[in-house]
């Protein structure tokens, strides 16, 4: 059922029917529900998975905000965005963990003291 829904949503995105909205729904609703389920379990691995996802998603949305202005006219921008979000979400692919471990972690560690000072 999930795969069928993803296919229908992907076809709508390819047709550019509410593509940006659908991408936001895919990036927020399912991960939000899975985060709720993770909070209610005793397994710390699913908590880490979804916290990692939300960290990567927050950075992704900041980049996407400017990228949309620059690239919304590029063919297949929204289908590519959709596929990236599915890759980030899909637990077996560990897309969010890959991005976090290979790119974000170093930057977060480098700037965490400055961010803490700014927040305080």
C-alpha positions in Angstrom: 0.0 0.0 0.0 2.8 2.4 0.9 4.6 1.7 -2.4 1.4 2.3 -4.3 0.8 5.6 -2.6 4.4 6.6 -3.3 4.0 5.8 -7.0 0.8 7.9 -7.2 2.5 10.8 -5.4 5.5 10.5 -7.6 3.3 10.5 -10.8 1.7 13.7 -9.4 5.1 15.2 -8.8 6.2 14.3 -12.3 3.1 16.0 -13.6 3.9 19.0 -11.5 0.6 18.8 -9.7 1.2 20.3 -6.3 4.8 19.0 -6.5 6.3 21.2 -3.8 3.4 20.5 -1.4 3.6 16.8 -2.0 7.3 16.8 -1.4 6.7 18.7 1.9 4.0 16.2 2.9 6.3 13.2 2.2 9.1 14.9 4.1 7.0 15.7 7.1 4.0 13.4 7.6 5.6 9.9 7.5 8.7 10.9 9.4 6.5 12.7 12.0 4.5 9.6 12.5 7.6 7.3 12.7 9.1 9.7 15.2 6.0 9.4 17.4 6.4 5.6 17.2 10.1 5.8 18.0 9.4 7.9 21.1 7.0 5.3 22.3 9.5 2.4 22.0 12.4 1.6 24.3 14.8 1.0 21.4 17.3 3.9 21.2 18.2 3.0 17.6 15.0 4.3 16.1 15.2 7.5 18.2 18.7 8.1 16.7 17.4 7.3 13.2 14.6 9.9 13.3 16.6 12.5 15.2 19.2 12.2 12.5 16.5 12.5 9.8 15.1 15.7 11.4 18.6 17.3 11.6 19.4 16.5 8.0 15.8 17.6 6.9 16.2 21.0 8.7 19.5 21.7 6.8 17.9 20.3 3.6 14.9 22.7 3.9 17.2 25.7 4.4 19.2 24.7 1.3 16.0 23.8 -0.6 14.5 27.2 0.1 17.2 29.0 -1.9 17.6 26.2 -4.4 13.9 26.3 -5.3 14.3 30.0 -6.3 17.2 29.1 -8.5 16.2 25.7 -9.9 12.4 25.5 -9.9 12.5 25.8 -13.7 15.0 22.9 -14.1 13.2 19.9 -15.6 12.7 17.1 -13.1 13.7 19.2 -10.1 10.7 18.2 -8.0 10.8 14.5 -8.9 14.5 14.5 -7.9 13.6 16.3 -4.7 10.9 13.7 -4.0 13.4 10.8 -4.6 16.0 12.4 -2.3 13.4 12.7 0.5 12.3 9.1 0.1 16.0 8.1 0.2 16.5 10.2 3.4 13.4 8.6 5.0 13.9 4.9 3.9 15.3 3.1 7.0 17.2 0.5 5.0 18.9 3.1 2.8 20.0 5.1 5.8 20.2 8.2 3.6 19.9 10.7 6.5 22.7 8.8 8.3 24.9 8.9 5.3 24.5 12.7 4.9 24.9 13.3 8.6 27.9 11.1 9.1 29.7 12.2 5.9 28.9 15.9 5.8 27.0 17.4 8.6 28.6 15.9 11.7 31.9 17.5 11.1 30.4 20.9 10.6 28.1 20.6 13.6 31.0 19.6 15.8 33.1 22.5 14.4 30.5 25.1 15.1 28.6 23.7 18.0 30.4 25.9 20.6 29.6 29.0 18.6 26.0 27.9 18.1 25.7 27.2 21.9 27.0 30.7 22.7 24.6 32.3 20.2 21.6 30.4 21.6 22.6 31.2 25.2 
